[in-house]
Amino acid sequence: MAEFHRGFEGIDQTNEHQAFFQILDVASALPSIQNYRNRMLELCPITEGYRVLDVGCGLGNETTRIAELVGRSGSVQGIDTSQLMIAEANRRAGELDLPLTFEIGDAHNLPFPNSEFDLTRTERVLLYLDAPD
């Protein structure tokens, strides 16, 4: 189970990306993941007007939830290195009227100025970084 995350970093080089998307959706529905995400929000409450960066946003499930919390006066930016993940996140959020954008980005080289966001979050992306520190 310790290596469960392996394979996701190469999702753009596979034809099996729909299977990876299904795995992520099933994982997102697990009570343990939901409890973990709720605890993150307890520790770092997000309120109306916040500007939030979600590094390693994947399919955007939690990013979308956060966008609901920041309201119209806030904004949420999701980044991921996977072109396929970002395309799927954009597809899923396409009809939503939320202050939400997704783009390809690298945690090692964030394209944003300092103090651009009130809060930056990540979940499992540190598992994939060569130099997480």
DSSP file with accessible surface (Angstrom, degrees, kcal/mol):
  #  RESIDUE AA STRUCTURE BP1 BP2  ACC     N-H-->O    O-->H-N    N-H-->O    O-->H-N    TCO  KAPPA ALPHA  PHI   PSI    X-CA   Y-CA   Z-CA
    1    1 A M    >         0   0  196      0, 0.0     3,-1.9     0, 0.0     4,-0.3   0.000 360.0 360.0 360.0 -24.7    0.0    0.0    0.0
    2    2 A A  T 3   +     0   0   85      1,-0.3     3,-0.3     2,-0.1     0, 0.0   0.783 360.0  45.2 -62.4 -26.2    3.0    2.3    0.5
    3    3 A E  T >  S+     0   0  120      1,-0.2     3,-1.7     2,-0.1    -1,-0.3   0.209  76.4 114.9-102.5  16.6    3.5    2.5   -3.2
    4    4 A F  T <  S+     0   0  110     -3,-1.9    -1,-0.2     1,-0.3    -2,-0.1   0.850  72.2  58.4 -55.3 -35.6   -0.2    3.0   -4.1
    5    5 A H  T >  S+     0   0   19     -3,-0.3     3,-1.6    -4,-0.3     4,-0.4   0.690  79.5 111.3 -71.8 -17.6    0.6    6.4   -5.5
    6    6 A R  T <  S+     0   0  115     -3,-1.7    -3,-0.0     1,-0.2   122,-0.0  -0.300  70.9  35.7 -61.6 140.0    3.1    5.1   -8.1
    7    7 A G  T >  S+     0   0   31      0, 0.0     3,-1.1     0, 0.0    -1,-0.2  -0.120  91.8  89.2 108.5 -33.6    1.9    5.4  -11.6
    8    8 A F  G X  S+     0   0   22     -3,-1.6     3,-1.5     1,-0.3     4,-0.2   0.839  78.8  63.0 -66.3 -30.7    0.0    8.7  -11.2
    9    9 A E  G 3  S+     0   0   97     -4,-0.4    -1,-0.3     1,-0.3     3,-0.2   0.731 107.5  44.4 -69.4 -15.6    3.1   10.7  -12.0
   10   10 A G  G X  S+     0   0   25     -3,-1.1     3,-2.1     1,-0.1    -1,-0.3   0.127  74.2 121.2-110.6  22.4    3.2    9.2  -15.5
   11   11 A I  G X   +     0   0    2     -3,-1.5     3,-1.5     1,-0.3     6,-0.2   0.836  69.5  59.1 -58.5 -33.3   -0.5    9.5  -16.3
   12   12 A D  G 3  S+     0   0   53      1,-0.3    -1,-0.3    -3,-0.2    -2,-0.1   0.664 102.0  56.0 -72.6 -11.9    0.1   11.6  -19.4
   13   13 A Q  G <  S+     0   0  157     -3,-2.1     2,-0.3     3,-0.0    -1,-0.3   0.230  99.2  75.2-102.0  13.9    2.1    8.8  -20.9
   14   14 A T    <   -     0   0   40     -3,-1.5     3,-0.4    -4,-0.1     0, 0.0  -0.873  66.9-144.8-124.8 157.0   -0.6    6.1  -20.6
   15   15 A N  S    S+     0   0  152     -2,-0.3     3,-0.3     1,-0.2    -1,-0.1   0.349  93.4  77.3 -92.8   2.0   -3.8    5.3  -22.4
   16   16 A E    >>  +     0   0  119      1,-0.2     4,-1.5    -5,-0.1     3,-0.8   0.040  51.9 122.2 -99.7  24.3   -5.3    4.2  -19.1
   17   17 A H  H 3>  +     0   0   49     -3,-0.4     4,-2.6     1,-0.3    -1,-0.2   0.839  68.1  61.0 -62.2 -30.6   -6.0    7.7  -17.7
   18   18 A Q  H 3> S+     0   0  103     -3,-0.3     4,-2.3     1,-0.2    -1,-0.3   0.895 103.0  52.1 -62.8 -36.0   -9.7    7.0  -17.3
   19   19 A A  H <> S+     0   0   39     -3,-0.8     4,-2.2     2,-0.2    -1,-0.2   0.911 109.4  49.3 -65.1 -40.5   -8.9    4.2  -14.9
   20   20 A F  H  X S+     0   0   37     -4,-1.5     4,-2.4     2,-0.2    -2,-0.2   0.905 109.4  52.2 -63.8 -41.4   -6.7    6.6  -12.9
   21   21 A F  H  X S+     0   0    4     -4,-2.6     4,-2.4     1,-0.2    -2,-0.2   0.920 109.4  49.9 -60.0 -42.6   -9.5    9.1  -12.9
   22   22 A Q  H  X S+     0   0  127     -4,-2.3     4,-2.6     2,-0.2     5,-0.2   0.905 109.0  51.7 -63.9 -41.2  -11.9    6.4  -11.5
   23   23 A I  H  X S+     0   0   67     -4,-2.2     4,-2.8     1,-0.2    -1,-0.2   0.932 110.9  47.9 -60.7 -44.6   -9.4    5.5   -8.8
   24   24 A L  H  X S+     0   0   22     -4,-2.4     4,-2.4     2,-0.2    -2,-0.2   0.895 111.7  49.9 -64.7 -39.4   -9.1    9.1   -7.7
   25   25 A D  H  X S+     0   0   57     -4,-2.4     4,-1.1     2,-0.2    -1,-0.2   0.915 112.2  47.2 -65.5 -41.7  -12.9    9.5   -7.7
   26   26 A V  H >X S+     0   0   98     -4,-2.6     4,-0.6     1,-0.2     3,-0.6   0.938 112.8  49.7 -64.2 -44.1  -13.3    6.4   -5.6
   27   27 A A  H >< S+     0   0   14     -4,-2.8     3,-1.3     1,-0.2     6,-0.3   0.907 106.3  56.2 -61.3 -40.9  -10.6    7.5   -3.2
   28   28 A S  H 3< S+     0   0   18     -4,-2.4    -1,-0.2     1,-0.3    -2,-0.2   0.792 105.4  52.7 -62.1 -27.7  -12.2   11.0   -2.9
   29   29 A A  H << S+     0   0   60     -4,-1.1    -1,-0.3    -3,-0.6    -2,-0.2   0.592  83.2 111.5 -84.5 -10.6  -15.4    9.3   -1.7
   30   30 A L  S <X S-     0   0   80     -3,-1.3     4,-2.6    -4,-0.6     3,-0.3  -0.397  72.5-131.2 -66.2 136.7  -13.7    7.3    1.0
   31   31 A P  H  > S+     0   0   87      0, 0.0     4,-3.0     0, 0.0     5,-0.2   0.876 107.1  56.5 -55.3 -37.0  -14.7    8.4    4.6
   32   32 A S  H  > S+     0   0   78      2,-0.2     4,-2.1     1,-0.2     5,-0.1   0.916 109.9  44.1 -64.3 -39.5  -11.0    8.5    5.6
   33   33 A I  H  > S+     0   0   31     -6,-0.3     4,-2.7    -3,-0.3     5,-0.2   0.919 114.2  49.9 -70.3 -42.2  -10.1   10.9    2.7
   34   34 A Q  H  X S+     0   0   89     -4,-2.6     4,-2.5     1,-0.2    -2,-0.2   0.921 111.7  48.6 -62.7 -41.5  -13.2   13.0    3.5
   35   35 A N  H  X S+     0   0  106     -4,-3.0     4,-2.3    -5,-0.2    -1,-0.2   0.904 111.1  50.7 -63.4 -42.1  -12.3   13.2    7.2
   36   36 A Y  H  X S+     0   0  106     -4,-2.1     4,-2.2    -5,-0.2    -2,-0.2   0.937 111.9  46.7 -60.1 -46.9   -8.7   14.1    6.3
   37   37 A R  H  X S+     0   0   20     -4,-2.7     4,-1.8     1,-0.2    -2,-0.2   0.895 111.6  51.0 -66.1 -39.2   -9.9   17.0    4.0
   38   38 A N  H  X S+     0   0   60     -4,-2.5     4,-1.7    -5,-0.2    -1,-0.2   0.904 109.2  51.5 -63.7 -39.1  -12.4   18.2    6.6
   39   39 A R  H  X S+     0   0  129     -4,-2.3     4,-2.3     2,-0.2    -2,-0.2   0.895 105.8  54.9 -64.9 -39.2   -9.6   18.2    9.2
   40   40 A M  H  X S+     0   0   43     -4,-2.2     4,-2.1     1,-0.2    -1,-0.2   0.910 108.4  49.0 -58.9 -40.5   -7.4   20.3    6.8
   41   41 A L  H  < S+     0   0   28     -4,-1.8    -1,-0.2     2,-0.2    -2,-0.2   0.814 108.7  53.1 -71.3 -29.2  -10.2   22.8    6.6
   42   42 A E  H  < S+     0   0  126     -4,-1.7    -1,-0.2     1,-0.2    -2,-0.2   0.906 113.3  43.1 -67.3 -42.1  -10.5   22.9   10.4
   43   43 A L  H  < S+     0   0  111     -4,-2.3    -2,-0.2     1,-0.3    -1,-0.2   0.820 130.6  25.2 -74.2 -32.0   -6.8   23.6   10.7
   44   44 A C  S  < S-     0   0   61     -4,-2.1    -1,-0.3    -5,-0.2    -2,-0.1  -0.687  87.1-157.1-131.8  76.1   -6.7   26.2    7.9
   45   45 A P        -     0   0   78      0, 0.0     2,-0.5     0, 0.0    -3,-0.1  -0.300   2.7-150.6 -62.0 138.1  -10.3   27.6    7.6
   46   46 A I        +     0   0   16     -5,-0.1     2,-0.2     4,-0.0     3,-0.1  -0.943  21.3 178.4-111.0 126.9  -11.1   29.1    4.3
   47   47 A T    >   -     0   0   76     -2,-0.5     3,-2.0     1,-0.1    22,-0.1  -0.726  39.0 -55.8-124.8 174.4  -13.6   31.9    4.2
   48   48 A E  T 3  S+     0   0  121      1,-0.3    23,-0.2    -2,-0.2    22,-0.2  -0.156 119.9  20.2 -49.2 131.3  -15.3   34.2    1.8
   49   49 A G  T 3  S+     0   0   26     21,-3.1    -1,-0.3     1,-0.3    21,-0.1   0.317  86.1 142.3  91.5  -7.6  -12.9   36.3   -0.2
   50   50 A Y    <   -     0   0   76     -3,-2.0    25,-2.2    19,-0.1     2,-0.6  -0.327  45.6-141.2 -66.4 149.5   -9.8   34.0    0.2
   51   51 A R  E     -a   75   0A  94     23,-0.2    67,-2.6    25,-0.0    68,-1.6  -0.972  29.4-173.8-109.7 116.7   -7.4   33.5   -2.6
   52   52 A V  E     -ab  76 119A   0     23,-2.6    25,-2.7    -2,-0.6     2,-0.5  -0.930  19.7-157.6-122.8 137.7   -6.3   29.9   -2.6
   53   53 A L  E     -ab  77 120A   2     66,-2.3    68,-2.7    -2,-0.4     2,-0.7  -0.958   6.4-161.2-110.1 127.9   -3.7   27.9   -4.5
   54   54 A D  E >   -ab  78 121A   3     23,-3.0    25,-2.6    -2,-0.5     3,-0.7  -0.916   9.8-158.2-110.8 104.2   -4.2   24.1   -4.8
   55   55 A V  E 3  S+a   79   0A  12     66,-2.6    68,-0.5    -2,-0.7    70,-0.3  -0.734  79.7  13.9 -87.3 123.2   -0.9   22.6   -5.8
   56   56 A G  T 3  S+     0   0   27     23,-2.1    -1,-0.3    -2,-0.5    24,-0.3   0.895  77.7 170.4  79.3  44.8   -1.3   19.1   -7.3
   57   57 A C    X   -     0   0   12     22,-2.5     3,-2.3    -3,-0.7     4,-0.3   0.650  11.7-175.4 -68.6 -16.2   -5.1   19.6   -7.7
   58   58 A G  T 3  S-     0   0   10      1,-0.3    31,-0.3    21,-0.3    -1,-0.2  -0.343  71.2  -4.9  58.3-127.2   -5.5   16.5   -9.8
   59   59 A L  T 3  S-     0   0    6     29,-0.1    -1,-0.3    30,-0.1    33,-0.1   0.502  98.4-115.7 -79.2  -5.9   -9.1   16.3  -11.0
   60   60 A G  S <> S+     0   0    1     -3,-2.3     4,-2.6    -4,-0.1     5,-0.2   0.604  70.6 136.7  84.9  13.4  -10.1   19.3   -9.0
   61   61 A N  H  > S+     0   0   53     -4,-0.3     4,-1.5     1,-0.2     5,-0.1   0.958  81.8  31.7 -59.4 -52.7  -12.5   17.7   -6.6
   62   62 A E  H  > S+     0   0   11     -5,-0.3     4,-2.5     2,-0.2    -1,-0.2   0.856 115.8  60.0 -75.8 -31.2  -11.3   19.4   -3.5
   63   63 A T  H  > S+     0   0    0     -6,-0.3     4,-2.1     1,-0.2    -2,-0.2   0.913 106.1  48.2 -60.1 -42.5  -10.4   22.6   -5.5
   64   64 A T  H  X S+     0   0   25     -4,-2.6     4,-1.5     2,-0.2    -1,-0.2   0.912 109.5  52.2 -65.4 -42.4  -14.0   22.9   -6.6
   65   65 A R  H  X S+     0   0   77     -4,-1.5     4,-1.0    -5,-0.2     3,-0.2   0.917 109.8  49.4 -59.6 -42.3  -15.2   22.4   -3.0
   66   66 A I  H >X S+     0   0    0     -4,-2.5     4,-1.7     1,-0.2     3,-0.6   0.890 104.0  59.4 -65.6 -38.2  -12.8   25.2   -1.8
   67   67 A A  H 3X S+     0   0    0     -4,-2.1     4,-0.9     1,-0.3    -1,-0.2   0.852 101.2  55.6 -60.5 -32.4  -14.1   27.5   -4.6
   68   68 A E  H 3< S+     0   0  124     -4,-1.5    -1,-0.3    -3,-0.2    -2,-0.2   0.850 107.7  50.1 -66.7 -31.3  -17.6   27.2   -3.1
   69   69 A L  H << S+     0   0   70     -4,-1.0    -2,-0.2    -3,-0.6    -1,-0.2   0.831 105.9  53.2 -76.8 -33.6  -16.2   28.4    0.2
   70   70 A V  H  < S-     0   0    0     -4,-1.7   -21,-3.1   -22,-0.2     4,-0.4   0.692  94.3-160.0 -79.4 -17.4  -14.4   31.5   -1.1
   71   71 A G    ><  -     0   0   15     -4,-0.9     3,-1.3   -23,-0.2    -1,-0.1  -0.012  44.2 -45.8  68.6-173.6  -17.5   32.8   -2.8
   72   72 A R  T 3  S+     0   0  150      1,-0.3    -1,-0.2    -4,-0.1    -2,-0.1   0.752 135.9  56.4 -67.1 -25.0  -17.7   35.3   -5.6
   73   73 A S  T 3  S+     0   0   82     -3,-0.3    -1,-0.3     2,-0.0    -2,-0.2   0.564 105.5  59.4 -87.0  -5.4  -15.2   37.7   -3.9
   74   74 A G    <   -     0   0    8     -3,-1.3     2,-0.3    -4,-0.4   -23,-0.2  -0.379  68.8-147.0-107.6-172.6  -12.5   35.0   -3.7
   75   75 A S  E     -a   51   0A  47    -25,-2.2   -23,-2.6    -2,-0.1     2,-0.4  -0.985   3.5-155.5-155.9 151.8  -10.6   32.8   -6.2
   76   76 A V  E     -ac  52 100A   2     23,-2.1    25,-2.1    -2,-0.3     2,-0.5  -0.999   6.3-166.3-133.3 129.7   -9.1   29.4   -6.4
   77   77 A Q  E     -ac  53 101A  22    -25,-2.7   -23,-3.0    -2,-0.4     2,-0.5  -0.974   5.9-163.9-116.1 121.3   -6.3   28.4   -8.7
   78   78 A G  E     -ac  54 102A   0     23,-2.9    25,-2.2    -2,-0.5     2,-0.4  -0.914   8.6-176.2-104.9 133.6   -5.6   24.7   -9.2
   79   79 A I  E     +ac  55 103A   1    -25,-2.6   -22,-2.5    -2,-0.5   -23,-2.1  -0.962   9.0 163.3-127.7 149.9   -2.3   23.5  -10.7
   80   80 A D  E     - c   0 104A  23     23,-1.1    25,-1.6    -2,-0.4     6,-0.1  -0.966  40.4-129.1-155.8 151.6   -1.0   20.1  -11.7
   81   81 A T  S    S+     0   0   89     -2,-0.3     2,-0.6    23,-0.2    23,-0.1   0.689  84.7  92.8 -77.7 -16.6    1.8   18.9  -13.9
   82   82 A S     >  -     0   0    6      1,-0.2     4,-2.3    23,-0.1     5,-0.2  -0.677  58.8-162.4 -86.3 119.6   -0.6   16.5  -15.7
   83   83 A Q  H  > S+     0   0  131     -2,-0.6     4,-2.5     1,-0.2    -1,-0.2   0.891  94.6  51.8 -62.5 -39.3   -2.1   17.9  -18.9
   84   84 A L  H  > S+     0   0   50      2,-0.2     4,-2.2     1,-0.2    -1,-0.2   0.890 108.9  49.3 -67.3 -40.3   -4.8   15.2  -18.7
   85   85 A M  H  > S+     0   0   11      2,-0.2     4,-2.8     1,-0.2    -1,-0.2   0.927 112.8  47.4 -63.5 -44.7   -5.7   15.9  -15.1
   86   86 A I  H  X S+     0   0    9     -4,-2.3     4,-2.8     2,-0.2     5,-0.2   0.915 111.0  51.5 -64.8 -41.2   -6.0   19.6  -15.9
   87   87 A A  H  X S+     0   0   56     -4,-2.5     4,-2.3     1,-0.2    -1,-0.2   0.923 113.1  45.3 -60.8 -42.4   -8.1   19.0  -19.0
   88   88 A E  H  X S+     0   0   20     -4,-2.2     4,-2.8     2,-0.2     5,-0.2   0.902 111.7  51.8 -69.0 -40.3  -10.4   16.7  -16.9
   89   89 A A  H  X S+     0   0    1     -4,-2.8     4,-2.0   -31,-0.3    -2,-0.2   0.932 111.8  47.3 -61.3 -43.5  -10.6   19.3  -14.1
   90   90 A N  H  X S+     0   0   73     -4,-2.8     4,-0.9     2,-0.2    -2,-0.2   0.900 111.4  51.3 -64.4 -39.5  -11.5   22.0  -16.6
   91   91 A R  H >< S+     0   0  160     -4,-2.3     3,-0.7    -5,-0.2     4,-0.4   0.947 111.8  46.3 -61.8 -46.2  -14.1   19.7  -18.2
   92   92 A R  H 3< S+     0   0   70     -4,-2.8     3,-0.3     1,-0.2    -1,-0.2   0.839 118.0  41.9 -66.3 -34.1  -15.7   19.0  -14.8
   93   93 A A  H >< S+     0   0   15     -4,-2.0     3,-1.5    -5,-0.2    -1,-0.2   0.522  86.5 103.7 -90.1  -3.7  -15.8   22.6  -13.7
   94   94 A G  T << S+     0   0   51     -4,-0.9    -1,-0.2    -3,-0.7    -2,-0.1   0.799  86.6  34.4 -51.1 -42.1  -16.9   23.9  -17.1
   95   95 A E  T 3  S+     0   0  189     -4,-0.4    -1,-0.3    -3,-0.3     2,-0.2   0.477  95.0 106.8 -95.3  -3.8  -20.5   24.6  -16.3
   96   96 A L    <   -     0   0   81     -3,-1.5     2,-1.1    -4,-0.1     4,-0.1  -0.555  65.4-140.9 -79.5 141.3  -19.9   25.6  -12.7
   97   97 A D        +     0   0  129     -2,-0.2    -1,-0.1     2,-0.1    -3,-0.1  -0.642  57.7 126.6 -99.0  72.6  -20.3   29.3  -11.9
   98   98 A L  S    S-     0   0   42     -2,-1.1     2,-2.3    -5,-0.2   -30,-0.1  -0.942  73.9-108.7-130.1 152.8  -17.4   29.4   -9.4
   99   99 A P  S    S+     0   0   22      0, 0.0   -23,-2.1     0, 0.0     2,-0.4  -0.466  75.6 131.5 -78.2  74.9  -14.2   31.6   -9.1
  100  100 A L  E     +c   76   0A  27     -2,-2.3     2,-0.3   -25,-0.2   -23,-0.2  -0.987  32.3 174.7-139.9 130.7  -12.1   28.7  -10.2
  101  101 A T  E     -c   77   0A  73    -25,-2.1   -23,-2.9    -2,-0.4     2,-0.4  -0.983  10.7-159.7-136.1 151.1   -9.3   28.2  -12.7
  102  102 A F  E     +c   78   0A  15     -2,-0.3     2,-0.3   -25,-0.2   -23,-0.2  -0.984  18.2 160.7-127.6 139.6   -7.0   25.2  -13.5
  103  103 A E  E     -c   79   0A  78    -25,-2.2   -23,-1.1    -2,-0.4     2,-0.2  -0.989  44.9 -91.8-153.1 159.6   -3.7   25.3  -15.3
  104  104 A I  E     +c   80   0A  91     -2,-0.3     2,-0.3   -25,-0.2   -23,-0.2  -0.540  58.0 154.8 -70.1 132.7   -0.6   23.2  -15.8
  105  105 A G        -     0   0   11    -25,-1.6     2,-0.5    -2,-0.2     5,-0.1  -0.987  38.4-129.2-159.9 158.9    2.0   24.1  -13.3
  106  106 A D  B >   -D  109   0B  68      3,-0.5     3,-1.7    -2,-0.3   -26,-0.0  -0.948  10.6-145.5-117.6 127.0    5.0   22.7  -11.4
  107  107 A A  T 3  S+     0   0   30     -2,-0.5     3,-0.5     1,-0.3    -1,-0.1   0.754 101.8  59.6 -61.7 -24.8    5.4   22.9   -7.6
  108  108 A H  T 3  S+     0   0   95      1,-0.3    -1,-0.3    -3,-0.0     2,-0.1   0.693 118.7  27.2 -74.7 -20.3    9.1   23.3   -8.1
  109  109 A N  B <  S-D  106   0B 127     -3,-1.7    -3,-0.5     2,-0.0    -1,-0.3  -0.565  78.3-168.2-144.7  73.4    8.6   26.5  -10.1
  110  110 A L        -     0   0   71     -3,-0.5     2,-0.1     1,-0.1    -3,-0.1  -0.467  16.1-145.4 -70.1 131.9    5.4   28.2   -9.2
  111  111 A P        +     0   0   79      0, 0.0    -1,-0.1     0, 0.0    -6,-0.0  -0.009  66.1  98.7 -89.0  32.7    4.5   31.0  -11.7
  112  112 A F  S    S-     0   0   42     -2,-0.1     3,-0.1     5,-0.0    -2,-0.1  -0.917  73.9-113.6-122.0 146.0    2.9   33.3   -9.1
  113  113 A P    >   -     0   0   86      0, 0.0     3,-1.3     0, 0.0     4,-0.2  -0.330  48.1 -85.4 -70.5 156.5    4.3   36.3   -7.3
  114  114 A N  T 3  S+     0   0  158      1,-0.2     0, 0.0     2,-0.1     0, 0.0  -0.284 115.1  22.2 -56.9 147.6    4.8   36.2   -3.5
  115  115 A S  T 3  S+     0   0  110      2,-0.1    -1,-0.2    -3,-0.1     3,-0.0   0.645  82.5 126.5  66.5  18.4    1.7   37.0   -1.5
  116  116 A E  S <  S+     0   0   79     -3,-1.3     2,-0.3     1,-0.1    -2,-0.1   0.808  70.3  42.3 -70.7 -29.4   -0.6   36.2   -4.4
  117  117 A F        -     0   0   36     -4,-0.2   -65,-0.2     1,-0.1     3,-0.1  -0.881  63.1-148.5-123.8 150.3   -2.6   33.8   -2.3
  118  118 A D  S    S+     0   0   80    -67,-2.6     2,-0.3    -2,-0.3   -66,-0.2   0.754  91.9  14.3 -79.7 -27.8   -3.9   33.8    1.3
  119  119 A L  E     -b   52   0A  35    -68,-1.6   -66,-2.3     2,-0.0     2,-0.4  -0.992  60.7-163.1-151.5 138.0   -3.5   30.0    1.5
  120  120 A T  E     -b   53   0A  79     -2,-0.3     2,-0.3   -68,-0.2   -66,-0.2  -0.987  18.6-176.4-121.2 135.0   -1.7   27.3   -0.4
  121  121 A R  E     +b   54   0A  23    -68,-2.7   -66,-2.6    -2,-0.4     2,-0.3  -0.916  11.3 173.5-130.2 156.8   -2.7   23.7    0.0
  122  122 A T        -     0   0   39     -2,-0.3   -66,-0.1   -68,-0.2   -65,-0.1  -0.965   9.2-171.9-153.1 155.0   -1.5   20.3   -1.2
  123  123 A E  S    S-     0   0   26    -68,-0.5     3,-0.3    -2,-0.3    -1,-0.1   0.645  79.0  -8.6-110.8 -80.9   -2.4   16.8   -0.3
  124  124 A R  S >  S+     0   0   89    -68,-0.3     3,-1.9     1,-0.2     4,-0.4   0.389  97.9 103.9-105.8   4.1   -0.3   14.1   -1.8
  125  125 A V  G >>  +     0   0   25    -70,-0.3     3,-2.0     1,-0.3     4,-0.7   0.823  70.0  69.2 -61.3 -28.0    1.9   16.0   -4.2
  126  126 A L  G 34 S+     0   0   91      1,-0.3     3,-0.5    -3,-0.3    -1,-0.3   0.779  88.3  66.7 -63.7 -21.7    4.9   15.8   -1.9
  127  127 A L  G <4 S+     0   0   86     -3,-1.9    -1,-0.3     1,-0.2    -2,-0.2   0.771 105.0  43.6 -65.1 -24.4    5.1   12.1   -2.7
  128  128 A Y  T <4 S+     0   0   62     -3,-2.0     2,-0.3    -4,-0.4    -1,-0.2   0.519  88.8 103.7-102.7  -8.9    6.0   12.9   -6.3
  129  129 A L     <  -     0   0   34     -4,-0.7     4,-0.1    -3,-0.5    -3,-0.0  -0.577  60.5-147.4 -81.7 139.1    8.5   15.7   -5.9
  130  130 A D  S    S+     0   0  157     -2,-0.3    -1,-0.1     1,-0.3    -4,-0.0   0.869 100.2  19.5 -67.2 -37.2   12.2   15.0   -6.3
  131  131 A A  S    S+     0   0   52      1,-0.1    -1,-0.3    -3,-0.0    -3,-0.0  -0.666  70.7 173.8-134.0  77.8   13.1   17.6   -3.7
  132  132 A P              0   0   70      0, 0.0    -1,-0.1     0, 0.0    -2,-0.1   0.774 360.0 360.0 -62.1 -23.7   10.0   18.3   -1.5
  133  133 A D              0   0  184     -4,-0.1    -2,-0.0    -7,-0.1    -7,-0.0   0.822 360.0 360.0 -73.1 360.0   11.9   20.5    0.9
